[in-house]
Amino acid sequence: MVRGLHAHKTLRQVCVAVRGSLRMVLNNGFERAEVILNRPDKGLFIGPGVWHEMDDFSPDCVMMVLADELYEEDNYIRDKKQFLDYVHSSNR
């Protein structure tokens, strides 16, 4: 199952696989990267304006996300085309 499928406008977060492993696919609108999270002592920082998708979860995967803001739906971009328009616009 693929999870995530969104970006944030201002929120910053750190993701940690506290158990098991997963793959994080990141896209800033210009470059794409894949990161395997599989160590509880290593975290992945995801800043604003980065589309992220998570998949390839191990059966025992537990992921912890630390965020610098409370949940606010207006902070999310959930459509990939809207995300690309957002990062390529000069209004950002």
C-alpha positions as CSV (number, residue, x, y, z in Angstrom):
1,M,0.0,0.0,0.0
2,V,1.2,3.5,-0.8
3,R,0.8,6.1,1.9
4,G,1.5,9.8,2.1
5,L,0.8,11.2,-1.4
6,H,1.0,14.8,-0.3
7,A,3.2,17.8,0.4
8,H,3.1,20.5,3.0
9,K,3.2,24.3,2.3
10,T,5.0,25.2,5.6
11,L,5.1,22.2,7.9
12,R,8.5,20.5,8.7
13,Q,8.7,17.0,9.9
14,V,11.1,14.2,10.8
15,C,10.2,10.6,10.0
16,V,11.7,7.7,11.9
17,A,11.2,4.0,11.4
18,V,11.2,3.0,15.1
19,R,10.6,-0.6,14.0
20,G,10.9,-2.4,10.7
21,S,11.5,-0.5,7.4
22,L,9.8,1.5,4.7
23,R,10.7,3.3,1.5
24,M,10.2,7.1,1.3
25,V,10.0,8.6,-2.2
26,L,10.6,12.4,-2.2
27,N,10.1,14.9,-5.0
28,N,10.7,18.6,-4.7
29,G,9.3,19.3,-8.2
30,F,12.7,19.2,-9.8
31,E,14.4,16.1,-8.4
32,R,13.2,12.7,-7.1
33,A,15.0,10.6,-4.4
34,E,14.3,7.4,-2.6
35,V,15.3,6.8,1.0
36,I,15.0,3.5,2.9
37,L,14.2,4.1,6.6
38,N,15.2,1.1,8.6
39,R,17.0,2.4,11.7
40,P,15.4,3.8,14.9
41,D,18.5,6.0,15.5
42,K,18.2,7.8,12.1
43,G,15.5,10.2,11.0
44,L,14.6,11.8,7.7
45,F,13.9,15.6,7.6
46,I,11.2,16.6,5.2
47,G,10.9,20.3,4.7
48,P,8.0,22.3,3.1
49,G,7.3,21.9,-0.6
50,V,8.4,18.2,-0.8
51,W,5.9,15.6,-2.2
52,H,6.3,12.4,-0.3
53,E,5.1,8.9,-0.7
54,M,5.7,5.9,1.5
55,D,5.6,2.2,0.5
56,D,7.4,-1.1,0.8
57,F,6.5,-1.4,4.5
58,S,7.9,-4.4,6.3
59,P,5.2,-6.3,8.2
60,D,6.5,-5.0,11.6
61,C,6.9,-1.4,10.4
62,V,6.2,1.4,12.9
63,M,6.9,4.9,11.8
64,M,7.0,8.0,14.0
65,V,6.5,11.5,12.6
66,L,7.5,14.6,14.5
67,A,6.0,17.8,13.1
68,D,6.6,21.4,14.0
69,E,3.0,22.5,13.5
70,L,-0.4,21.2,14.5
71,Y,-2.6,19.6,11.8
72,E,-4.1,22.1,9.5
73,E,-5.8,20.8,6.3
74,D,-5.0,24.1,4.4
75,N,-1.3,23.2,4.8
76,Y,-1.6,20.1,2.7
77,I,-1.3,19.7,-1.1
78,R,-2.9,16.4,-2.0
79,D,-3.0,16.6,-5.8
80,K,0.3,16.0,-7.6
81,K,-0.5,18.4,-10.4
82,Q,-1.4,21.2,-8.0
83,F,1.8,20.4,-6.1
84,L,3.9,20.8,-9.3
85,D,2.1,24.0,-10.2
86,Y,2.8,25.3,-6.6
87,V,6.5,24.6,-6.6
88,H,7.0,26.0,-10.2
89,S,5.0,29.2,-9.5
90,S,6.8,32.4,-8.6
91,N,4.1,33.1,-6.0
92,R,5.5,30.7,-3.4
